[in-house]
Amino acid sequence: MQAAAARLAYRPNPMARALRTRRVPTIAIVVHDVSDPYFAEIVRGATAAASSRGFLTVVCSSDRDPMTELRYVEMLCLSRVSGVIFAGGGLDEPHYRRRMSGYARSIAHYGGAIVALAPRSERWPAEVADNRNGARLVTEHLLGLGHGRIAMISGPATLRTSRERELGYLGAMKDAGAKPSTLRADFTIAGGGAAMARLLMGNAPTAVFVASDTMALGALSELQRRGIGVPGDVSLAGFDDIPGLEFVHPRLTTVHVPMAELGAAGVERLMRHLDGHGTNADTKLHPVELVIRESTGRPRAARAAV
């Protein structure tokens, strides 16, 4: 039977399967901002993996608004999509969590599946980058260069991804006996620039770790606008390793997250669930890697002492 199917190039008909399973052969990918290169890379990996299995993908961009995300998921439930992949981190807000739990039960009831690609409070199957360890790696790199005043520009407090990256930074700073300093921004270029401007108003740090490359680009622009050298005056590091950093000057030290691979892993995890295999709700951590480039160096005082 399998030999005949191979000879005839037979492929299962997703629409026929939909008639039997009560769900359509569509996978929705919910992102916080489709224009953010981080989410664009995840979508690229997920779309390729879904297409190879005969599934259509749709992308829902919430613009980081919880009510917009909830409306999307409600429509996806009514459309009976086969699965929903949440690329962004969960929001720690009671109304959001309560309504999202109801939609998740509805999706499970008709045989659909949910997979998360970022930290969430819900107990869903998850394929997640090792955010905490990545933040520790980049903070230890800055400490190893001789920096003592290392600030962190983090994301919104309601996002679990922000908190995980903060914990890595705080742990490394505590182990080194260094005093942490944390500001929050909104994971946008403008947010990163505004946060850097606030940092420079006081006792300016000699190094800044930014919780996303998108924000780091804004921070770098603000430093350059003020004539502050990177890394001569301030070392700067990001997180994610988004495409295009090779065209930024100086090239950004960052933590490489396998974004496209995460998207593909999310689809494969979802498919296993739909096929009745691997339905446990455990979280698989994907390793990250520190990528040292030109935007970090020893502090000026340490260089002068040599």
PAZAPA-4460 file (N, C-alpha, C; in steps of 0.05 Angstrom, whole numbers, plus 32768, in hexadecimal, padded with zeros to 4 digits):
% residues 306
    n_x    n_y    n_z   ca_x   ca_y   ca_z    c_x    c_y    c_z   seq   type   mol
   8010   7FE8   8000   8000   8000   8000   8011   8019   8000     1      M     A
   8025   801A   8011   8037   8031   8013   8047   8034   7FF9     2      Q     A
   804F   801D   7FED   805E   801E   7FD4   804D   802A   7FBE     3      A     A
   8034   8022   7FBD   8022   802D   7FA9   801D   804A   7FAC     4      A     A
   801A   8053   7FC5   8016   806F   7FCB   802E   807F   7FC2     5      A     A
   8046   8075   7FC7   805F   8083   7FBF   8061   8084   7FA0     6      A     A
   8059   806E   7F93   805B   806D   7F76   8048   8081   7F69     7      R     A
   8031   8085   7F75   801D   8097   7F6A   801F   80B3   7F74     8      L     A
   8034   80B8   7F85   8038   80D2   7F92   8020   80DB   7FA1     9      A     A
   8014   80C8   7FAF   7FFB   80CE   7FBE   8001   80DF   7FD6    10      Y     A
   7FF0   80F2   7FDB   7FF2   8102   7FF3   7FD6   8103   8000    11      R     A
   7FD4   8102   801B   7FBA   8104   8027   7FAD   811E   8021    12      P     A
   7F92   811E   801E   7F83   8136   8018   7F7B   8144   8032    13      N     A
   7F86   815B   8038   7F80   8168   8051   7F63   816F   8055    14      P     A
   7F55   8176   803F   7F39   817D   8041   7F28   8165   8047    15      M     A
   7F30   814E   803C   7F22   8135   8043   7F25   812E   8061    16      A     A
   7F3E   8133   806A   7F43   812E   8087   7F32   8141   8097    17      R     A
   7F2E   815A   808E   7F1F   816D   809D   7F02   8164   80A1    18      A     A
   7EF7   8157   808C   7EDB   814D   808E   7ED9   8138   80A4    19      L     A
   7EEE   8129   80A8   7EEE   8113   80BB   7EF4   811E   80D7    20      R     A
   7F05   8131   80D9   7F0F   813A   80F4   7F01   8153   80FE    21      T     A
   7EF0   8160   80EE   7EE2   8178   80F6   7EF4   8190   80FA    22      R     A
   7F0B   8190   80EE   7F1D   81A7   80EF   7F29   81AB   80D4    23      R     A
   7F2F   81C4   80CD   7F39   81CB   80B2   7F58   81C9   80B3    24      V     A
   7F64   81C3   809C   7F81   81BF   809B   7F90   81DA   809A    25      P     A
   7F8C   81E9   80AF   7F99   8204   80B1   7FA6   8206   80CD    26      T     A
   7FBE   8212   80CD   7FCC   8217   80E6   7FCF   8235   80E9    27      I     A
   7FC6   8240   80FF   7FC8   825D   8104   7FE1   8262   8115    28      A     A
   7FF0   8276   810D   8008   827E   811D   8002   829A   8128    29      I     A
   8000   829C   8142   7FF9   82B5   814F   8013   82C3   8158    30      V     A
   8019   82DA   814E   8031   82E9   8154   802A   8304   8160    31      V     A
   803D   8310   816E   8038   832A   817A   803B   8341   8166    32      H     A
   804D   833D   8152   8052   8352   813F   805E   8346   8126    33      D     A
   804F   8343   8111   8059   8335   80F9   806F   8344   80EC    34      V     A
   8072   835E   80F1   8088   836D   80E5   80A3   836A   80F4    35      S     A
   80A2   835E   810C   80BA   8359   811C   80C9   8341   810F    36      D     A
   80E2   8345   8108   80F1   832F   80FB   80F2   8315   810B    37      P     A
   80F0   8317   8125   80F0   82FF   8136   80D8   82ED   812E    38      Y     A
   80C0   82FA   812E   80A8   82EB   8128   80A7   82E3   810A    39      F     A
   80B2   82F4   80F9   80B2   82ED   80DC   80C2   82D4   80D7    40      A     A
   80D8   82D0   80E5   80E8   82B8   80E2   80DA   829F   80EC    41      E     A
   80CC   82A2   8103   80BC   828C   810D   80A7   8284   80F9    42      I     A
   8099   8298   80EE   8084   8292   80DB   8090   8284   80C2    43      V     A
   80A7   828D   80B9   80B4   8280   80A2   80B9   8262   80A7    44      R     A
   80C4   825C   80BF   80C9   8240   80C5   80B0   822F   80C8    45      G     A
   809C   823B   80D5   8083   822C   80D9   8073   8228   80BF    46      A     A
   8073   823C   80AE   8065   823A   8095   8071   8224   8083    47      T     A
   808B   8223   8082   8098   820E   8071   8091   81F3   807C    48      A     A
   8092   81EF   8096   808C   81D5   80A2   806F   81CD   809E    49      A     A
   805D   81E0   80A1   8041   81DA   809E   803A   81D3   8081    50      A     A
   8046   81E2   806E   8041   81DE   8052   804A   81C1   8049    51      S     A
   8060   81B8   8054   8069   819E   804D   8057   8187   8057    52      S     A
   8045   818E   806A   8032   817B   8074   8016   8180   8068    53      R     A
   8014   8192   8055   7FFA   8197   8048   7FE8   81A9   8057    54      G     A
   7FF3   81BA   8069   7FE2   81CC   8078   7FE7   81E9   8070    55      F     A
   7FD1   81F8   806F   7FD3   8215   806A   7FD9   8223   8084    56      L     A
   7FE8   8239   8083   7FED   8249   809B   7FE1   8264   8098    57      T     A
   7FD7   826F   80AE   7FCE   828A   80AF   7FDC   8298   80C6    58      V     A
   7FE3   82B1   80C3   7FF2   82C0   80D8   7FDF   82D5   80E4    59      V     A
   7FDD   82D5   80FE   7FCD   82E9   810D   7FE0   82FA   811D    60      C     A
   7FE1   8314   8117   7FF3   8326   8125   7FE3   8338   8138    61      S     A
   7FE8   8335   8152   7FD8   8342   8166   7FE0   835F   816D    62      S     A
   7FF7   8368   8162   8002   8382   8169   8005   8385   8188    63      D     A
   800B   836E   8194   8010   836D   81B1   7FF8   8376   81C2    64      R     A
   7FE0   8373   81B6   7FC8   837B   81C5   7FB9   8361   81CD    65      D     A
   7FB5   835C   81E7   7FA8   8343   81F0   7F8C   8340   81E5    66      P     A
   7F7C   8355   81E3   7F61   8353   81D9   7F61   834B   81BC    67      M     A
   7F73   8356   81AC   7F75   834E   8190   7F7C   8330   818E    68      T     A
   7F8F   8327   819E   7F96   830B   819E   7F7F   82F9   81A5    69      E     A
   7F6F   8301   81B9   7F58   82F1   81C1   7F43   82F0   81AA    70      L     A
   7F3F   8306   819D   7F2C   8306   8186   7F35   82F4   8170    71      R     A
   7F4F   82F4   816A   7F59   82E2   8156   7F54   82C5   815E    72      Y     A
   7F5A   82BE   8177   7F57   82A2   817F   7F3A   829A   817F    73      V     A
   7F28   82AC   8186   7F0C   82A6   8184   7F04   829F   8168    74      E     A
   7F0D   82AF   8154   7F07   82A9   8138   7F13   828F   812F    75      M     A
   7F2B   8289   8139   7F38   8270   8131   7F29   8258   813C    76      L     A
   7F1E   825B   8154   7F0D   8245   815F   7EF5   8240   814D    77      C     A
   7EE7   8256   8146   7ECF   8254   8135   7ED6   8249   811A    78      L     A
   7EEE   824E   8110   7EF6   8244   80F6   7F00   8227   80F8    79      S     A
   7F04   821C   8110   7F0D   8201   8115   7F28   81FB   8107    80      R     A
   7F3B   820D   810C   7F56   8208   8101   7F61   81EF   810F    81      V     A
   7F73   81E1   8102   7F7F   81C9   810D   7F91   81D0   8125    82      S     A
   7F9E   81E7   8124   7FB0   81ED   813A   7FB6   820A   813B    83      G     A
   7FBF   8213   8153   7FC7   822E   8157   7FE3   822E   8164    84      V     A
   7FF6   823C   8158   8011   823F   8163   8014   825B   816D    85      I     A
   8019   825E   8187   801E   8278   8193   803C   827E   8193    86      F     A
   8044   8290   8181   8061   8297   817F   806A   82AA   8195    87      A     A
   8057   82BA   81A0   805E   82CD   81B4   8059   82C3   81D0    88      G     A
   8065   82D0   81E3   8062   82C8   81FF   8046   82CE   820A    89      G     A
   803E   82BF   821E   8024   82C3   822A   8023   82DC   823B    90      G     A
   800B   82E7   823E   8007   82FF   824D   7FFB   82F8   8268    91      L     A
   8008   8302   827D   7FFF   82FC   8298   7FEA   8310   82A1    92      D     A
   7FD1   830C   8296   7FBB   831D   829D   7FA3   830C   82A0    93      E     A
   7F94   830D   82B7   7F7F   82FA   82BE   7F6A   82F7   82A9    94      P     A
   7F5F   830D   829F   7F4A   830B   828B   7F53   82FD   8272    95      H     A
   7F6B   8303   8269   7F77   82F7   8252   7F7A   82D9   8256    96      Y     A
   7F85   82D1   826D   7F8A   82B4   8272   7F6F   82A5   8274    97      R     A
   7F5B   82B1   8280   7F41   82A3   8283   7F34   829E   8267    98      R     A
   7F33   82B3   8257   7F27   82AF   823C   7F38   829D   822B    99      R     A
   7F52   829F   822C   7F63   828E   821C   7F5F   8271   8224   100      M     A
   7F5C   826B   823D   7F58   824F   8246   7F3E   8244   823A   101      S     A
   7F29   8255   8239   7F10   824C   822D   7F13   8245   820F   102      G     A
   7F22   8256   8201   7F26   8251   81E4   7F37   8238   81E0   103      Y     A
   7F4A   8234   81F1   7F5B   821C   81EF   7F4B   8203   81F3   104      A     A
   7F38   8203   8206   7F26   81EC   820A   7F15   81E7   81F1   105      R     A
   7F0C   81FC   81E5   7EFC   81F9   81CD   7F0C   81EC   81B6   106      S     A
   7F25   81F5   81B3   7F36   81EA   819E   7F3B   81CC   81A3   107      I     A
   7F40   81C5   81BC   7F45   81A9   81C3   7F2C   8199   81BF   108      A     A
   7F14   81A4   81C4   7EFB   8196   81C2   7EF6   818C   81A6   109      H     A
   7EFC   819C   8192   7EF7   8193   8176   7F10   8184   816A   110      Y     A
   7F24   8180   817A   7F3B   8170   8171   7F53   8180   8167   111      G     A
   7F53   819A   816C   7F69   81AB   8164   7F80   81AA   8179   112      G     A
   7F95   81B8   8173   7FAC   81B7   8185   7FB8   81D3   8187   113      A     A
   7FC6   81D8   819D   7FD4   81F1   81A2   7FF1   81EB   81AA   114      I     A
   8003   81FC   81A0   801F   81FA   81A7   8029   8216   81AC   115      V     A
   803A   8219   81C1   8046   8233   81C7   8063   8233   81BF   116      A     A
   806D   824A   81B6   8089   824D   81B0   8097   8262   81C2   117      L     A
   808A   8269   81D7   8094   827C   81EB   8088   8275   8206   118      A     A
   8094   827F   821C   808A   8278   8236   806E   8282   823B   119      P     A
   805D   8271   8246   8041   8278   824C   8039   826B   8267   120      R     A
   8024   8275   8272   801A   8269   828B   8009   8250   8285   121      S     A
   7FFD   824F   826D   7FED   8237   8266   7FFE   821E   8263   122      E     A
   7FF4   8208   826A   8002   81EF   8267   7FFD   81E3   824B   123      R     A
   800A   81EE   8238   8008   81E5   821C   8023   81D9   8214   124      W     A
   8022   81C7   8200   803C   81BE   81F5   804C   81D6   81EB   125      P     A
   8066   81D6   81F0   8075   81EE   81EA   8091   81E7   81E0   126      A     A
   809A   81F7   81CC   80B5   81F6   81C1   80C0   8212   81C6   127      E     A
   80D2   8215   81D9   80DA   822F   81E2   80F8   8233   81E3   128      V     A
   8101   824A   81DB   811E   8250   81DC   8126   8253   81FA   129      A     A
   813F   824C   8200   8149   824E   821B   8150   826B   8222   130      D     A
   813B   827A   8227   813D   8297   822C   814F   829E   8244   131      N     A
   814B   828F   825A   815A   8296   8272   8178   8291   826E   132      R     A
   817F   827A   8263   819B   8275   825F   81A8   8288   824B   133      N     A
   8199   828F   8236   81A3   82A3   8222   81A9   82BD   822F   134      G     A
   8197   82C7   8240   819C   82E0   824E   81B4   82DE   8261   135      A     A
   81B7   82C8   826E   81CE   82C4   827F   81E8   82C4   826F   136      R     A
   81E8   82B7   8258   8200   82B6   8247   8209   82D2   823F   137      L     A
   81F6   82E2   8236   81FE   82FD   822C   8206   830F   8243   138      V     A
   81F9   830C   825A   8201   831C   8272   821D   8314   827C   139      T     A
   8222   82FA   827D   823D   82F0   8285   8252   82FA   8271   140      E     A
   824B   82FB   8258   825E   8306   8244   8266   8323   824A   141      H     A
   8252   8333   8250   8257   834F   8257   8267   8352   8271   142      L     A
   8260   8341   8285   826F   8341   829E   828C   8339   8299   143      L     A
   8290   8325   8288   82AB   831B   8282   82BC   832F   8274   144      G     A
   82B0   8342   8266   82BF   8358   8259   82C8   836D   826D   145      L     A
   82BD   836C   8285   82C5   837F   829A   82B0   8394   82A1   146      G     A
   8298   8391   8296   8283   83A4   829B   8277   839E   82B7   147      H     A
   8272   83B4   82C6   8265   83B1   82E0   8249   83BD   82DF   148      G     A
   8247   83D4   82D1   822C   83E1   82CF   821F   83D7   82B5   149      R     A
   8210   83C1   82B8   8202   83B5   82A1   81E4   83B8   82A5   150      I     A
   81D7   83C7   8294   81BA   83CB   8295   81AD   83B7   8282   151      A     A
   8193   83B2   8288   8183   83A1   8276   816A   83B1   826D   152      M     A
   8165   83B1   8253   814C   83BB   8249   813B   83A3   8243   153      I     A
   8126   839F   8254   8115   8387   8252   80FB   838E   8244   154      S     A
   80EA   8379   8240   80D0   837D   8233   80BB   8382   8248   155      G     A
   80A2   8382   823F   808B   8387   8252   808A   8373   8269   156      P     A
   8083   837D   8280   8082   836B   8298   806D   8355   8295   157      A     A
   8058   8359   8285   8043   8346   8282   804B   832E   8271   158      T     A
   8061   8330   8263   806A   831A   8251   807E   8308   825F   159      L     A
   8078   82EE   825E   808A   82DB   826C   80A5   82D9   825F   160      R     A
   80A7   82DE   8245   80C1   82DE   8238   80D3   82F3   8244   161      T     A
   80C8   830B   824A   80D7   8320   8257   80E2   8317   8271   162      S     A
   80D1   830A   8281   80D9   8302   829C   80EE   82ED   829B   163      R     A
   80ED   82DA   8288   8101   82C5   8286   811C   82D1   827F   164      E     A
   811D   82E4   826D   8136   82F0   8265   8141   8302   827C   165      R     A
   812F   830E   828B   8137   831E   82A2   8144   830B   82B7   166      E     A
   8139   82F4   82BB   8143   82E2   82D0   8160   82D9   82C9   167      L     A
   8165   82D5   82AF   8180   82CE   82A7   8194   82E4   82AD   168      G     A
   818C   82FC   82A6   819D   8314   82AC   81A1   8318   82CA   169      Y     A
   818B   8317   82D9   818D   831B   82F6   819E   8306   8303   170      L     A
   819B   82ED   82FA   81AB   82D8   8306   81C9   82DC   8302   171      G     A
   81D1   82E3   82E9   81ED   82E8   82E3   81F8   8300   82F3   172      A     A
   81E8   8315   82F5   81F1   832D   8304   81F4   8326   8321   173      M     A
   81E1   8317   832C   81E3   8310   8349   81FC   82FF   834E   174      K     A
   8201   82EB   833D   8218   82DA   8340   8232   82EA   833F   175      D     A
   8232   8300   8330   824B   8310   832D   824C   8326   8342   176      A     A
   8238   8328   8353   8238   833D   8367   8234   8359   835B   177      G     A
   8228   835A   8344   8223   8374   8336   8207   837D   833A   178      A     A
   8203   8397   833A   81E8   83A2   833E   81D8   83A4   8324   179      K     A
   81C1   8397   8323   81B1   8398   830A   81A2   83B2   8307   180      P     A
   819B   83B8   82EF   818B   83D0   82E8   817A   83C9   82D0   181      S     A
   815F   83C9   82D4   814D   83C0   82BF   8139   83D5   82B7   182      T     A
   8136   83DA   829D   8121   83EB   8293   810F   83DA   8280   183      L     A
   80F7   83E3   827C   80E4   83D4   826B   80DD   83E4   8252   184      R     A
   80D9   83D6   823C   80D0   83E2   8223   80BD   83CE   8216   185      A     A
   80B5   83D4   81FE   809F   83C4   81F2   80A7   83B3   81DA   186      D     A
   80C0   83AA   81D9   80C9   8398   81C4   80C8   83A5   81A9   187      F     A
   80C9   83BF   81A7   80CA   83CD   818D   80E4   83DD   818B   188      T     A
   80EA   83E5   8172   8102   83F6   816E   80FF   8410   817E   189      I     A
   80E7   841D   817C   80E3   8436   818A   80E5   8432   81A8   190      A     A
   80DA   841C   81B2   80DB   8416   81CE   80F8   8413   81D8   191      G     A
   8108   8406   81C8   8124   8403   81D0   8133   841D   81D0   192      G     A
   812D   842E   81BC   813A   8449   81BC   8132   845A   81D3   193      G     A
   8118   845A   81DA   810F   846A   81F1   811B   8460   820B   194      A     A
   811D   8445   820E   8128   843A   8227   8146   8442   8229   195      A     A
   8155   8441   8213   8171   8449   8214   8174   8466   821B   196      M     A
   8162   8477   8211   8163   8493   8218   815F   8497   8236   197      A     A
   814D   8488   8242   8149   848A   825F   8161   8480   826F   198      R     A
   816E   846B   8265   8186   8461   8272   819C   8476   8273   199      L     A
   819F   8485   825D   81B5   8498   825B   81B0   84B1   826C   200      L     A
   8198   84B4   8278   8192   84CC   8288   81A0   84CB   82A3   201      M     A
   81A7   84B3   82AD   81B3   84B1   82C7   81D0   84A9   82C5   202      G     A
   81D8   8498   82D8   81F4   848D   82D7   81F5   8478   82C2   203      N     A
   81FD   8480   82AA   81FB   846E   8292   820B   8454   8296   204      A     A
   8200   843E   828E   820E   8424   8290   8224   8423   827B   205      P     A
   8237   8411   827F   824C   840D   826B   8244   83F7   8258   206      T     A
   822F   83E8   825E   8225   83D3   824C   8207   83D0   8250   207      A     A
   81F9   83C9   823A   81DC   83C6   823B   81D5   83AC   822D   208      V     A
   81C6   839B   823B   81BB   8383   822F   819D   8389   8229   209      F     A
   8196   8385   8210   817A   838B   8207   816C   8371   8201   210      V     A
   8154   836E   820B   8146   8354   820A   813D   834B   81EF   211      A     A
   8140   835C   81DA   813A   8353   81BF   814B   8364   81AC   212      S     A
   8152   8358   8195   8162   8367   8181   8152   837F   8176   213      D     A
   8138   837C   8174   8128   8392   8169   812B   83AA   817B   214      T     A
   8129   83A7   8195   812D   83BD   81A8   814A   83C6   81A7   215      M     A
   815D   83B3   81A4   8179   83BA   81A4   8180   83CD   818C   216      A     A
   8172   83C9   8176   8176   83DB   815F   816E   83F7   8166   217      L     A
   8158   83FA   8175   8150   8415   817E   8164   8421   8191   218      G     A
   816E   8410   81A3   8182   8419   81B7   819B   8422   81A9   219      A     A
   81A4   8412   8195   81BC   841A   8186   81B8   8434   8177   220      L     A
   81A1   8438   816B   819C   8451   815D   819D   8469   8170   221      S     A
   8192   8466   8188   8192   847C   819B   81AF   8482   81A4   222      E     A
   81BF   846E   81A8   81DB   8472   81B0   81EA   8481   8199   223      L     A
   81E6   8478   8181   81F3   8485   816A   81E9   84A1   8166   224      Q     A
   81D0   84A6   816B   81C5   84C1   8168   81D2   84D4   817B   225      R     A
   81DA   84CA   8192   81E6   84DB   81A7   8205   84DC   81A4   226      R     A
   8210   84CE   8190   822C   84CE   818C   823B   84BC   81A1   227      G     A
   822D   84A9   81AC   8239   8497   81C0   8243   847E   81B1   228      I     A
   825D   8478   81B4   8269   8462   81A5   8261   8447   81AF   229      G     A
   825D   8434   819D   8257   8418   81A3   826B   8407   8195   230      V     A
   827C   83F8   81A3   827C   83F4   81C0   828F   8406   81CF   231      P     A
   829A   841B   81C2   82AE   842B   81D0   82A5   8437   81EA   232      G     A
   828C   8442   81EA   8281   844E   8202   826E   843C   8210   233      D     A
   825D   842E   8201   8249   841C   820C   8249   8402   81FC   234      V     A
   824B   83EB   8209   8247   83D2   81FB   8229   83CC   81FA   235      S     A
   8221   83BF   81E4   8204   83BA   81E0   8201   839D   81D6   236      L     A
   81EE   838F   81E2   81E8   8374   81D9   81CA   836F   81D8   237      A     A
   81C1   835E   81C6   81A5   8359   81C2   819E   833C   81C7   238      G     A
   8187   8333   81BD   817E   8318   81C0   816C   8311   81A8   239      F     A
   8171   82FA   819C   8161   82EE   8186   8172   82E8   816D   240      D     A
   8184   82FA   8165   8194   82F7   814D   8181   82F8   8134   241      D     A
   8172   830D   8132   8160   8310   811B   816F   8314   8101   242      I     A
   8163   830E   80EA   8170   8312   80D1   8176   832F   80CC   243      P     A
   818C   8335   80BF   8193   8350   80B7   81A7   835D   80CA   244      G     A
   81AF   8350   80E0   81C2   835D   80F2   81DD   8360   80E6   245      L     A
   81E3   8351   80D1   81FD   8353   80C4   8200   836E   80B5   246      E     A
   81E9   837C   80B1   81EA   8396   80A3   81EA   83AD   80B7   247      F     A
   81EA   83A7   80D1   81E9   83BC   80E5   8206   83C2   80EE   248      V     A
   820C   83DC   80F2   8227   83E3   80FB   8225   83F1   8116   249      H     A
   8234   83E8   812B   8244   83CF   812A   8231   83B6   812B   250      P     A
   823C   83A0   8122   822C   8388   8122   8226   8380   813F   251      R     A
   820D   8377   8144   8203   8374   815F   820A   8359   816C   252      L     A
   8216   835A   8183   8219   8342   8194   81FD   833B   819D   253      T     A
   81F6   8321   819C   81DB   8319   81A3   81DA   82FB   81AB   254      T     A
   81C2   82F2   81B1   81BE   82D6   81B7   81AE   82CA   81A0   255      V     A
   81B9   82B6   8193   81AC   82AA   817C   8195   8297   8185   256      H     A
   817D   829D   817C   8166   828C   8180   815F   827F   8166   257      V     A
   815C   8265   8165   8156   8257   814B   8138   825C   8144   258      P     A
   8132   8274   813A   8116   827C   8137   8107   826A   8122   259      M     A
   8112   8267   810B   8105   8257   80F6   8102   823A   8100   260      A     A
   8116   8230   810D   8115   8214   8118   8100   8212   812D   261      E     A
   80FC   8226   813D   80E7   8226   8151   80CB   8224   8144   262      L     A
   80C8   8234   812F   80AE   8233   8120   80A9   8218   8115   263      G     A
   80BD   820B   8109   80BA   81F0   80FE   80B4   81DC   8114   264      A     A
   80C3   81DF   812A   80BF   81CC   8141   80A2   81CF   814C   265      A     A
   8098   81E7   814C   807C   81EB   8155   8068   81DC   8144   266      G     A
   806C   81DE   812A   805A   81CF   8117   805C   81B1   811B   267      V     A
   8075   81A7   811D   8078   818A   8121   806C   8181   813B   268      E     A
   806F   8191   8150   8063   818A   8169   8044   8189   8167   269      R     A
   8039   819D   8159   801C   819E   8155   8013   8186   8144   270      L     A
   8022   817E   8130   801A   8168   811F   801A   814E   812F   271      M     A
   802D   814A   8141   802E   8132   8151   8015   8131   8163   272      R     A
   800D   8148   816D   7FF5   8149   817D   7FDC   8142   816D   273      H     A
   7FDA   814D   8155   7FC3   8148   8144   7FC2   812A   813C   274      L     A
   7FD9   811E   8139   7FDA   8101   8132   7FD6   80EF   814A   275      D     A
   7FD3   80FB   8161   7FCE   80EB   8179   7FE7   80E2   8187   276      G     A
   7FFE   80ED   8180   8017   80E6   818D   8023   80FE   819C   277      H     A
   8031   80F9   81B1   803E   810F   81BF   802C   8125   81C8   278      G     A
   8016   811E   81D6   8002   8132   81DE   8009   813E   81FA   279      T     A
   8020   8137   8205   8027   8143   821F   802D   8161   821C   280      N     A
   802A   816F   8232   802D   818C   8231   8048   8196   823C   281      A     A
   805D   8187   8237   8077   818F   8241   8083   81A5   8230   282      D     A
   8097   81B2   823B   80A5   81C7   822D   80C1   81BD   8225   283      T     A
   80C7   81BF   820B   80E1   81B9   8201   80F1   81D2   81FE   284      K     A
   8108   81D4   820C   8119   81EB   820A   812D   81E8   81F2   285      L     A
   812E   81FC   81E1   8141   81FC   81CB   8159   820C   81D2   286      H     A
   8171   8201   81CF   8189   8210   81D7   818E   8229   81C6   287      P     A
   819A   823D   81D3   81A1   8256   81C6   81BF   8259   81C7   288      V     A
   81CA   826D   81B9   81E7   826F   81B7   81EF   828D   81B7   289      E     A
   8203   8294   81C6   820D   82AF   81C6   821D   82B4   81AD   290      L     A
   8217   82CA   819F   8226   82D2   8187   8233   82EC   818D   291      V     A
   824E   82EB   818F   825D   8303   8196   8265   8312   817C   292      I     A
   825D   832B   817A   8264   833B   8163   8272   8355   816C   293      R     A
   826E   836B   815D   827E   8383   8162   8273   8396   8176   294      E     A
   825B   8393   817F   824E   83A7   8190   8255   83A5   81AD   295      S     A
   8264   8391   81B5   826D   838E   81D1   828B   838E   81D2   296      T     A
   8296   839A   81E7   82B2   839B   81EC   82B8   83A2   8209   297      G     A
   82D1   83A4   8210   82D9   83AB   822B   82D1   83C8   8230   298      R     A
   82CA   83CE   824A   82C4   83EA   8250   82DC   83FC   824E   299      P     A
   82D8   8415   8249   82EE   8428   8244   8302   8428   825A   300      R     A
   82FA   8427   8273   830C   8428   828A   831F   8410   828A   301      A     A
   8313   83F8   8283   8324   83E0   8283   8338   83E1   826C   302      A     A
   8330   83EE   8255   8343   83F0   823F   835A   8403   8246   303      R     A
   8353   8419   8254   8367   842D   825B   837B   8422   826F   304      A     A
   8373   840F   827F   8385   8404   8294   8399   83F1   8288   305      A     A
   8395   83E7   8270   83A7   83D4   8263   83C0   83E2   825A   306      V     A
***
